[in-house]
Every structure is written in structure tokens, then in C-alpha cells.
Amino acid sequence: MILRAFARLKPGITIKQAAAAMEPLFQQSLNYVPPQFRHEVSFGVRSLRDRQIQDSRVASWVLLGAVLAVLLVACTNVANLLLARATSRMRELAVRTALGATRARLARQALTESLLLGVLGGLAGCGFALLLLRLFVSIAPEGIPRLEQATMDVRVFLFALGVSLASSMLFGLASALRRPLPELLTGKEIHSTAGGVLRHALVTVQIAVSLVLLAGAGLLLRSLWKLESVSLGMDAKSVITAGLDLAPYRYPDSLKQLAFFSQLESRLKQMPGITALGLSDTLPPSGGTQATFLSAIEIPAHAKFSAGTGGMIGYRFVTPSYFPALGIPILHGRSFREKDRSPAEKPVILSEALAKRLFSNGEDPPGQIVPFGSQNQWRTIIASLEM
């Protein structure tokens, strides 16, 4: 059982203080828990936001790090372009200096050009990001939580614009503060080492960060490739699903509900293009299945599981054509039959992993009788499958 309590903390009270205050109450409640289950009972206090985002925090930090790395590469590109442009204009700056332009005047000119470049580049980048966001939201698959709330945040817009301005101003102004050499007025080619060292350093940083991003992207693609190849225990190709909720006022009891689903199944089987049809109370692979503790399954002539609860065992109710429709192979025994719909018949099919935990002595699961379900009804194992 999972017990959740929501509370509003008083001003000045931290989460650690709240957890410390509730710890004695938790220790006292353990007296009502059987000794074999106490090691599985835990207590934790966290903010509501942490509960909402759960594991998304780590993914968000990783994504932020990747974005900052890409931003660093972009800034180094802009810096190299500005430094290269300033190097090509050194003769022009030398002429302006000879005509009486002060360093402050040259700095103002470079600052104006850099600000204009930063504003236009930042606005163009934010506009392109907004278009990409709308495109990705439109093509994203259904089921992603709060996807419709994805918008261009004002803080993100200001941050992107600020970084663009800071990058262009910093390197544009740095090139303008270099004093032009008088030898440039003679028409000879003069090579400056100061700007070259800075450009080489920026190129080195860019290559290093690019290699880190490339390695991270390669590992991510490899992980995605492995996820695509993970076996689900079923063949999901050409399989479509649909969920139905019956109105309680029209189908108040189980007899009317069963009659509706029986009629629905017979009609759907007659539709062209359907080779197999199965009904279930929940959709695999998860779908919010019903569950019971492993320790609640007591098999006659077998030692009772005593090392805690043993974890949750999920189960679902299906029709006989469920396994052929999903292409789930039966390893041992037989699949469900039409006569198994009778209330007198109570068959059950176990997964191979659960069968090994219940019959660790090497017995053959098919034919064994076990108490299973919410009311621990005695059911006959007819098969085990690889799931």
C-alpha cells in the first residue's frame, strides 16, 4: 500500500526540517507493520514540483548542458568571424587613426556594429527557434505530458538575446581596442600574432566542445537504437488499439457489460482486414494492470514466501484471441480456449519469470493450482509464456 499526504509548510520551514519532524511518527507506525515487511517500507518528503517532474530533472540538466555546449560553439564561431573581420580592417583602422580618430571613436564604431549584429542575429535565432518549436509540437506523438503548454518563454528569449549581444560586443570591442600599427600605412603586409593566438585558442575550444557533443550524440543514438531493438515479448506490427469506457447508468452490472463486449467482439471479427482480435481490461505492456503481492500467492505443499512482499505481480483479464492477436508465443502448455469463458473454468497463464519464482524446484507449471487474483480464487495454470 502506498500512502501519500500533501501538506503546506509554514514560512521558514524547510523540507529537511519537515522530514525530521515526521521521522518519529514514521518509526512509530512501523510497529503496525509485520517484521518481514518492514525492510520494504520507506519514508520520504519532497516538494510537489519534484514529485511532478520526477526523473525529468536529470534529463533537463543533461539537455541544458548540451544546449550550453552548442551555444559555446556558436559563440566561438561568431568570435572567430569578428576577429577575422577586424584583422582584415586593420589597414582601415590605421588610416582612421592617422586622420585623427581616437581609440574611443574606434571603439564606439565597433560597438555600434557589434550591437547591430547581435540584435539582428539574436532576433533571427529566436524567430527560427519559435518556428522549430511549433513544427516539433505539431509532429510530436500523442501522450507527451503538457506538450500543448510548450511555448517560447520570455526568460529564454531574453537569455538568448543577452548572450548574442554579450558575445558580439565582447569580441567586437576586443578587436577594436587593438592599436593599429603605423607600418600598415606603408602598404606592407604586417602579420599580428596577438589576434592569431586568440583565434587559435577559440578554434581549440570549439573543436574540444564539438568532440564532446559528437561523443554524447553518438552514445544517445546508440541508446535509442538499443531501445528500438528491445523485445517487448509481442509483435506490435500492424496492431491497432482502442479504449472504451462504458457509462455506469447504461451498464450498471457485469452481465450487461459482458453482453456488450461479447457483441462488440463478434462484430469486430466480421470487419475486413482483421486477422485476429483480442479484448483486455488494460492495454499492454503496462496500462495500469491490477496487481497483487507475490507473498499473497500461497501454493499448497510449497514454502510460503517470507522475505517481504516479494514485489507486485501485475495481471489482466483477456479473451482467448488475445495472445494470437499480439503474437505472444506460448512456451509451455496451451492458450485460452472458448470454453474457458465459462465461470466454472478459472484458467491462468503465467509469465516465465513468475513461473520460475513460484516453482523454483523445477516443477512443470501447467496443471498446478494456485490462489490468484484480488480474492485469491483458485485457478489452474494452463501455460507459461515469455514476458
N, C-alpha and C positions, 0 to 999 in steps of 0.2 A: 504494500500500500504506500502511496506517495501522498504526503500531507504538505500542502503549500499554504502559507499565511502571508498576507500583504499588510504592511504597516507603514505609516508615515512617521519618520524620525523627527524628534524635536530639534529645534535650531541648535547647532553646535555639537550634535551627537553624530559620531562617525559610524561607519559600518562595523569597524573593528570593535568599537565600544558596545554596539548593539549585540554583536555576536558573543562578546564576553559576558554581557548581562544575561543572555539566554542560555549560556552553556550549563549552569546548574539545573535549569529546568529540563534540558535535554538529558543530562545524566540521570535525573530522577525518573524520566519517562522510560529509560532503558530497563527499569525494574519490572515493567509490564511486558517486556519482550522476552520470549523464550531464549535460554542461553545459547542454543545452537544458531540462532538468527542474529545475535547482537553484532557480530562482526560485519554484517551486511547493512546495518543501519548507520546512516551518516547524517550529519547536520551541517548546513551551510547557510550563510547570509550573504546576499549580493543585491546590488541595485536592480531596479526594474529594467533599466536600459541594458545592463549586462545580460539579463535574462532574455531580453528581446533579441539582441544581436547574437548571443551565444558564440559560436565559433567564427562568426563573420569578422570579429575584431582582428584575428591573426591574418586572415585573408586581406582585410582592408589595409593593414600595415604593410604587408608584402606588396600590395598594389601601389600604395603610396610611395614605397621605396623605389619601385620600378618607374613610376611617373617622375620622381625627382631625378633619377638617373638619366632618363630621356631628356628631361629639362636641362640637366647639366651638359649633355652632349649638344643640345641645341644652342645653349649659351656659348659654348666654346666655338661652335661654328660661326655664330654672329661675331664673336670677338676676333676670330681669325680674319673674317671678311673686313671688319672695321680696321684692323691693324694693316692688312694688305692695302686697303684703300688709302689709309694715311701714309703709308710708305710711298705709294705712287704719287702722292700730292706734296711730298716734302719740298720739291723744287718750287711749287706754287706758294707754299708757306714761307719759303726763304725769300721769294720776291716780295710778298706782302710785308714781311719783316723789314726788308730793305727800304720799302716805301713808307715805313713809319708805323706799321701796325704793332701794337703792343701784344704781350702774351695774353693779357686779359681779353683783348679783342679777338684773338685767335681762339681762345677758349670759349668765348660766347658763341662764335660761329660754329665750332664743333659741337657745343652743347645744343644749339638750336637744331642742327642737322640730326643729331642723335635722338633728341626728343621726338622729332617728327617721325623718324624711322621707327622708334619704339612704340609710339602711339598707333601708327598705321599697322605695324606688324602685330601688336597685341590685339587690336580690334579685329584684324583679319583672322588671327588664330582663334579667338573666342567665337567668331561667327562660324568658322569651319567646324569647331568643336560642337556648337549647337546643332548644326546640320547633321553631323555624325551621330549625336545623341538621339535625335529624332529618328534617324534611319535605323539605329540598333534597337530602339524601343519598338519600332514597327515590325521588325523581322524577328524579334526575340520570341522564343517558345512560351506557351502559356504555363502558368503555375509559378512564376518567379514572384516572390512576395514583394508587394509595394512597388512594382515596376512602373505603374502609372504615375507614381509620385516622383520619378526621376526627372529633375529639371536642372537647368544651369543656375547654380546657387550664386548669389551676389558676392559672397565671400570668395568663391573660386574665381569669379570674374575679376574681382579687384586684385587677387593674388597674382593671377596670370598677367594682368596689365602692369602690376607693380614690378614683377620680375622682368618683363620686357623692357620697361623704362630703365630699371636699375642696370640691366646688362648693357643696353645700348649707351647709356650715359657714362658708365664706368669706363668701358674700353674706348668709347669715342673721345671722352675727355682725357684719358691717359695718353692717347696718341697726340692730342693737341698740345699737351703740356711739354712735349719734347721740343727742345730748342733746335730750330733748323740750322744746319751747318752752313757757314758762309761760303764754303767751297762749292756748294750747289749752284751758286750764281756764275761760276766759271764755265759751266756746261759740261764738266767732267762727271763721270759716273761715280758716285760715292756710295759705298755699302756700309750700312749701320748694323752693328752687332747687337745693340740693345733690343731692338724690336724683334730681331731674329730669334734671340734666346727666349723671349716671351712667347712667340708663336710656336716654337718647338715645344715649350712646356705645355701649351694648350693642346697641341696635337697629341702629345703623350698622354695627357689626361683623357682626351677624347677616345683614344684607342683603348686605354685601360677600362674605362667605363663601358665602352661598346663590347669589349670581350666579356665583361661580367653580364651584361644584358643578353648577349648571344648565348652564353652558357645557361643562364636562367631560362631563356626561351626554349632552348633545346631540351632541358630537363622537364619543363612544363609540357611540351609537345609529347615527350616520351611517356609522361604520366597519363596524359589524355589518350594516347594510343593504347596503353595498357588497360585503361578503364573501358575503352571501346571493345576490347577483346576479352573482358571478364565474362565468364559464363554465368548466366542467370538461372541455369537449370531448366530453361524453357526456350522454345523457338518463338521469338516475338515478331518474326517477319510476317507481313500480310495479316496481322491480328489487329482488330479494332475493338475498342471497349466503349461501354455506355453505362452510366449510372442512373438508377431510378429510385425515387423516394415516393412511397405510397402515402396518400393522405389518410390520417388516422380515422377521420369521420366516415370515409368510404370503405376502408378496410380495417375494421376495428379488431378483428380476431385473426388468428393464424390460419384458420380454414379458408377464409376469403383471400388472404394473402397468397396461400399456396395455390388456390384455384387461378388467381390472376397470373402468377408466374408460370403455371403449367400451360395456360392458354397462350401466353406470350412466347414460351419456348416452342410450342407446336407451330405457331405462325411464323416465327423467325426461321425455323428449319426449312420452311417451304420457299423462302426467298431465294432467287437465283444468285449464284456466286458464293454461297455459304457452304463450305465443305464440312465444318464441324462447329457446334455451338455448345457452350457451357455457361452455366449460371453459378454465381457465387455471392455470398453475403458481403465480401470485400474483394478489392482488386489487388492482385499480386504486383510486385513482390512484397510490398508492405501493406498499405491500405488500411491500417488500423484494425488489425486482426484481434479477435478475442484471445485471451491468454489465461494460463494457469501456472502455478508453481510446479517445478519438477518434483519437489518433495511431496506434493499432494497426490502423486500417482503411486499408489501402493499396490504392487503386484504380489499376488499370493506366492508363497514359497521363495520370495526374494527379500533380501535385506532392505530395510527401509532407508531411504536416502536421509542422512542425518547431518551432513556438512553444510548446514544452512538451508536456504530455499532452493538452491540448485539453478537459479535463474528462471526466467519466464519462458514458457512454452506456448508459442502462438499457434492458433488453429483457425480454420474456416470451414464452413459448410458449402459443399459443391454438389453439382449434378453429375450423373455418370459420364457425360461427354466432356467434362472439364479438362481432364488430362489429355485426351486426343486433340482438343481444340488448341491447347497451348504447346503441344508436342513434348509433354513431360514424360520421360521414359519410366516405366515400372521396372525396378531392379529385381525384386523377388515377389512372387505372388501374382495376384490378378488386380485388374482395375475394378471400379464400381460397375455394377450392372443395374438394369432397370428394376429388378425385384428388390434391390437394396433400398428403394424408396419406401418400402413398407415400414410402418412404425415398429413392427416386431423385429426387423433387422436393424442392427446397430453396428455397422462395419466402420472401421477407421483405417486410414493409410498413414503410416509414419514416414518421416524422412529418415535417410540412412544414418544421419548423425544422432537423432533421437533414439533410433532403434539400438545403436551401439551403446548408448548410455543406459538404456533400460535393461538391455540383455548383454551385459559385459562378459558373461560366462560362455558366450558363443552359441547360445540357443538360436533357433530359427524363429524370427518374429511372427511370420504368418501362422495363424491358428491360435496364438496366445490371446488371452482375455485380460484386459486392463481397465481400470476405472479412469474415465477420461471425460473432460468437459466441465462446465460450470457446476453441474450437480453430481459429478463423478459417477455417471452411469457406466455400467459395464459394457464394454464394446469389444468386438472381435477384430483383431488385426488381420487384414487380408493381404497387405503388401507393404513394401518399403520402397522409397524412391530416392533418387539422388538430388537433394536440395539442401 
